[in-house]
Amino acid sequence: MKQIVTSYINPDLDGTASMYAYAEYLNKTGKEGNYYIAGVPQKEVKIVCDMFQIVLEGEQELEENQKLVIVDTNSLAYVPFTKTENVVEIIDHHPKSEDLEKLINAKIQIETLGAVATLIAEKFKENEIPISRNAAILLYYGIISNSVNLKAKVTTKKDIEMANWLSAQCKEIDKEKIKEIFTLKSQIQGDLKKEMEVEIPFDYQDKKIIIGQLEIAEVATFLNQYEPKIQTILTNVKKEKNVDMIFINCIDILNGYSTFVAFDEQTKQELNKLFQVQFQENRAILQEIIMRKEIFKLMNAIY
């Protein structure tokens, strides 16, 4: 039976690239496969697809008992459209969730890496399977995006090796396009609140906290323009979601550092305690890139 590769709702470039390429890998290794995109892919997916004239034409809907491969998550909460018994494989780079115990029919591959696209690329390379132009492009820029141009702390030697290998497979892959992609990604043309991803609270000590994230070229310039609007959004979300703390992790994807943006003293004090950063009014600069998932992990590890 055909296997469908999918990911969480509204996938990013890493997730979209991985499902596209792994479906290709299945077909080239004797298994029938396709991919299914739940929701709407994030902005960077469209930027890369438009730049390289790549058309995404996966399944439009899932069959009732469809066999599924899930990439870029191993938490069932992020794939509510799936049935546990139908999941036959998980390929991911995030920390293992308790849901894995429920996936009794699934082959599991989880490695701590900058991008799950790295694992998919490795399958082509190790098994000497020729990779298409589209799959190589998507996987390459998926790795670059997720690792913030190989600068994030989550970046591993394997991420770098697979990015270099993919670049060698397709002459159209151009490192000079990275700045263009990141700059286009930074242009806020729609809903800033949606871009910041400030909807889901999580437990922290005996409190509730929301951590948003923006990946922006030239963060300081961006904040000079958007800080008042960000303050309004965070103030409203804090009240609507009834959380104790809320902040945005703004990653400068060109210059390689993070800026925390917070407007209440409790949040500022907690960030100062965790990261030894000093706030100048509503901003605190961390002289390195830290991803939101790393912040979550740090908070859970300490408390």
N, C-alpha and C positions, 0 to 999 in steps of 0.2 A: 504494500500500500504506500502511496505517496506520502512523504514526510514534508511537513510545512515548517519552515523556520520563522520564528517570530520573536518579538521582544516586548518590552513594556509599552504602554499607551503613550503616544506622542514621542517616539524614540529620537535620540540624538544621532549625530553622524556616526559615532562608533557603533551603536546598535543597528542602525540602518545598513551601514556598510557590511557588518558582520552577517546579518541575515541574508543580504543579497549574495554575498560571496560564498557563504556556506551552502546555500541552495545550489549554486553553481558547482561547488565541490562534490556535493552528493550526486548530482547528475553525471559528473565526469568520473565518478568511481563506482558506477553501476547501480546507484539507487535513484529512484525518481524523487525529485524534490522541487519545491518552490518556496516563496516567502510570502508572508502576510504582514502588512503594516497596520497596526491598530492605531486609530486616531490620525493625527497629522504630524508628519516628521517636523522636527525643529528647524529653525530658520537656516542654520548652517548647511543642512542637507540640500535645501533648494539652491543655496549659493553655489555649492560644488557641482550639483547636477546641471545647473544652468551654465556654469563656466565651461564644463566639458561635454555639454549636450548629451547627458545621460538621462534616459527615461526609465522611471521605475514602474514596472508593470507586473506586480505580484498578484496573488489571489485577492479577489474582492470580498470574499467571505469564507468562513470556515465551515466545513461539514460537521455534522453532529458528533461523530466519533473520530475526528481527524487526529492522526498521529503528529505530535508536535515536538519540535526542537526549540528550546528557549535559549536565547543568547543575551548577554549583558544584564542579566538579573537572575537570582536564584530564590527570590522571594515571591511567593504566590500572590501576595497582595497587589503586586504590580502587573500581574497578568490575570485579572479576574475573569477573563473570557475563556480560560482554559479549564479542563477537567484534569485533576491530578493523575488519574489512571491513564490519560492519553499522552502524558509527557514521556517521551522516550529518550531524551537527551538534554542535558544542561551544559552550556559552555559559558563560563563567566570569569570575571576578575575581581568581584566584590567579596567581602567577608561571607563566610558560610552562614546561612540562616537555618533556623530550626525546621523550616519547611522541607528541607532535604530528606528528613526522616519519612515524610509522607510520599516521596517520589520513588516508590518501590520498583517501578518499571523503567526508571531512567538511568542511563549512563551519565556519570557526573565527571566533568572536568572543570576544576576551579583553580586558578593560579593568581597570585597577587601580582598584578602587572598594571602598567599605565592604561592599557586598552585591551578589550577583548578581541579587537581586530588583529592584534598581534598573534593570538592563538590560531585564528583562522588562516592568516598568512602562513604561519608555520606548517600547517597541514599541507598546503600546496607545496611548499618548499621541500619538506622532509619526504614527501611521497612522490616528488618529481611530477606533479600534476601541472600542466600548463594553465596559467591563469589569464583570464581575459583582460583586455584593456580597461573595461569599466570596473571590474572587481579590483584590479590593482590600484586604480585611482581612488576608489572609494575607501579601500582599506588603508592606503597610505595616509590620506588626509584625515581618516578616522583616528589613526594613531597620533598624528600631529595635533589634532584638536583635543583629544582626551588628555594628552600629556603636556599640553600648552607648549607646543613646539619642542618637545623633549626636555623641557626645563622644570616641570613639576617634580616634586620629590617622589611621586609614585612611579616615575619613569625607571625602567630597568634596562639592563644590558640587552635583554631579549627584544624589548620595544625598539631600541636603536638598531639592532641587527635586522629586524624584520622591516623597519622603515627603509633601511638602505637596500635590502633585497628587493622590496617592491619597486623602489625607484629605478632599479636596474632592469626591471621587467617591462617598463613602459616609458618610452622616451618623452611622452607628454607630461609626465610628472615633473613639476618644476618647483624648486624650493622658493623661487622668487614670487610665486603665487600665494605663498603662505601669508605674507603681509596683506595682500589684497583681500584674501578670504577673511582674515581676522578684522580688517578695517570695515569690510561690508557687514560682518557679523555685529559690529559695534553700533551700527546705525539703528537707532530705535525708531521704527516707523509705525509700530502698532501699540499694543497695550504694555506699558512699562511694568505694571504690576505682574502681568503674566510672565514677562521676561525675567523678573526677579525671582519667581518661583517661591512665593511666600505664603503658601496655602496650608502646609502640613506642619502642625506642632509636634514636638516630641518631649518625652519626659527627661528632665535633667534635675538630679537631686530630687527635691520635693516640689519642683517648679515645672512650668511649661515654657518651652522656648521654640522660637522659629528662626531658622537660619536660611537666608536667601543667598543667591549667588549671581553675579554678573561677570561675564568674561568680556573685557573691554580693551580696545586699543587706546592708549593714552588716558588712563583713568582720571588723572587730575583735571584734565580739560573737560572730560565728561561730567565729573562731579560739580565743577564750577557752573555747569549749565543745569544739571538735573537735581542737585541736592535738595532744593525746596520741594520738588515734586516727590522725591524719595521720602522725605520726612512726612509729608501728608499721607502717603501710602502706608508707611510703617506705623504711623500713629493710628490710622483707621483699622489696619489689620490687627494690631495689638488689642484694640478694643473689641473688634468683632470676634476674634478667636479666644479672647480672654486669656492671653498668655502673659507671663511675668516678664519675659525678655524677648527682644527681637533685634536682629541686625543683619546687614548685608555684607557678604564677603566679595569685594570687588577685585578681580584679578586683572592686572595689567598684562595682557597676553603678548605685548611687544617688548616691554621693558623688564618683565620678570619679577614682579612683586605683588603683594596683596595689600589692600586697604580695607580696614573694617570701618563700616559706617553705622553709627548708633546714635540715638537721641535721648536715651534715658540713662540716668546715673547708675542704676543697678547693672545694666548690661555693660556699660563702660568699665565698671569696677571688676566685673567678672572676667572680661577680656584682658584687662590689665593683669589680673592675677594669673590667668592661664598662659598668656603669651609675653608678659613683661613689655607691653606696648604702652605708649603714652598718647592720650588723646589730645589733639589740638582742636578744640571745639568739638566737632562731631566725627572727626576722622582720626584713625590711628594706622600708621604704616608699619607693615611687617616686611622686612627687607628680604623676602623670599616668597615664592609662591606656595600657598597652602590651599588645598582643595577642600570643599565642604565636607566630603566624605572623610577626609583626614581629621577635620575638626570634630565630627561626630565620634570618630574612633577615639580621639584624645579625651573627649569629655567622658565617654563611657569607661575608658581605661583608668582615669583618675578617680572618678566617683563611682 
